Amino acid sequence: MPDLVAWRSRLARLQVLVAEADNALAGFIGFSTDGHIDLLYTAPEYARRGVASALYGETERRLSASGVRVLCTEASLVAAPFFSLQGFTVAAHQRISASARQRVSASCVAAWP
């Protein structure tokens, strides 16, 4: 069962953009105004159809317009190639333990002039 209080708290600190298609959630991105991308999700039925790219592109446009020059995220190993295509580089790998499960992620950074 998701911890709704924790999710509400996490989302309250973020700017969130939502993509819809055919009256369904296609994906969303959550980011802070300092350039940290906290969440990026695409519904499986909309994967590889440009949803994540569109959400990321709009996020980058907004942050760039506000003066942010460096973006960062902690990407799963599955998501790291997507961020690499957006110009991110892996700054470090990290192992995260949560609820007796471990996952490896990449701390990624992108900068532009």
N, C-alpha and C positions, 0 to 999 in steps of 0.2 A: 504494500500500500504506500503510495507516495506521501511524503510529508508536506502537506499543503501549506502549512505555516512557513516552513523553510523555503518552499518555492515562491511563495508570495514575497517574502523578504528578499530573496535573491533577485527576482524580477523587478521589484520596486526600485532597485538601484540602477537599473539599466534602461537604455533606450531600446525599444523592441519594434522591429519591422516584421510584418506578416505578409506572406504571399498566399493568395487564394486562387483556386482554379475550380470551375464548375461547382461553386458554393462549398468547396471543401478546403481544408487547410493543406496547402502544398508545402509550406515550410516557414521558418522564422529565423531571425538572427537577433541576438541581444548583445549590446555593446555599451561600454561606458564612454563618457565624453573625453576621457584621457587617451583613448585609442585601444583599449583592451576589448577584444572580441571574446565574450564569455560563452556564448551559445550560438551554434549554427546547426539547424536541423532541416532535413528534407524528408517528407513523407515517402516511404518506399515506392509508392505508385507514381511519384513525380521525380524519382531519381534520374540523373543523367538527361534532364530536359531543360537545363539552364536555370532552374530555380535558385540554387545556391549561388551561382554566378551573378544573377540579377540582385539578390539580396546583398551579397558582398559588394557589388559595384555601387549600389545606392549608399551603403554604409561608408564606403571609402569616399564617395563624393561628399557626403555630409561632413565627415570628419575633416577632410581636406579643406573644405570651405570654412570650417571653424578654426583652422590653423594647426590642426594636429599633423605632425610630419612622420610619426612613427606609430605603427600598429603592432600589436602583439596578441598572441593567443597561446593556449595550451591545447594542441590538437592531438586527437587520438591517432594511432598509426594508420587507421583507415582514412582519416581526414587530412593527414599531412600532405599527401600528393596534391589535393585540391589547393591547399594554401601555397604549396610550392609553385603551382601554376599562376597564382596571383602575385608572385614575386617575393613570398616569404622565404626565409632561410631558417634552418634549424639551429638554434642557439645552444640547446642542450636537450638531452633525453632525461626523462624522469620516470620513476616507478612510483605509482600511487596505490596505496592500499585503502580499501573501503569495504567494510562489512565482510571481512575475510576473503575478499577478492582482490587481486592485483591487476593493474593494467599499466601499460607503458604508454607514455605520451611524449610528444615532442614540444618543447617550448620554442615557438616560432616567432620571428620578428620580420617586419617589412618596413622599409623607409623609402621616402621619395623626396625629391627636392622641393 
